[in-house]
């Protein structure tokens, strides 16, 4: 069996300035913090980041608690590593809005379901998705998040907005459980984008909370096949709240 296990710094060694990355999770729940920290140490800049949101800033509420440090994509924003964020929700992390206001960051809003389907289409080799979401709004006429023209199609008398797949150089994912081949599962809210992003990037890196031997668990647990995973990083800790 191929050994996919690397250290966090080895895993992000190929990330370069100006690349596009995907980060799974919802308000940092399900975002691989150990990989975000490795990116900060590497010092890459001018990233385009695809994710549900801007993560959390230090001290922001996280349920009944507050995040002790910036979490998920929020850590990248804190270190001014992002030029463009493509997300479905940008109203929580104040760093995102501060950087947008000073002109150092731009963002593109994409409806959450549409963004998820665009990732899934890329992961599974589909030509795109058809959705009614955005018809009759600027989404119908504006270019998409990567500057591509929008296309409206009519099928059986009904109009649809054609959305192209969205891809990245790297996808960073945090499973709840994985085996050493890369088969993995995500629990509850941590599933957000962590399922559909696997395979949507040129390289998929996972940082599971728990890693087991191949065959140690019931294979029916796995939500994503290890064939879509290129690198596994150990050491991801539970949420620090």
PyMOL commands that set and color helices and strands:
alter all, ss='L'
color gray80, all
select helices_A, chain A and resi 8-11+33-42+73-78+94-101+112-123+138-140+188-191+219-221+226-228
alter helices_A, ss='H'
color red, helices_A
select strands_A, chain A and resi 5-6+20-23+47-50+61-62+65-66+82-87+106-109+129-131+151-155+158-163+168-173+177-179+184-185+201-206+210-212+231-233
alter strands_A, ss='S'
color yellow, strands_A
deselect
rebuild
show_as cartoon
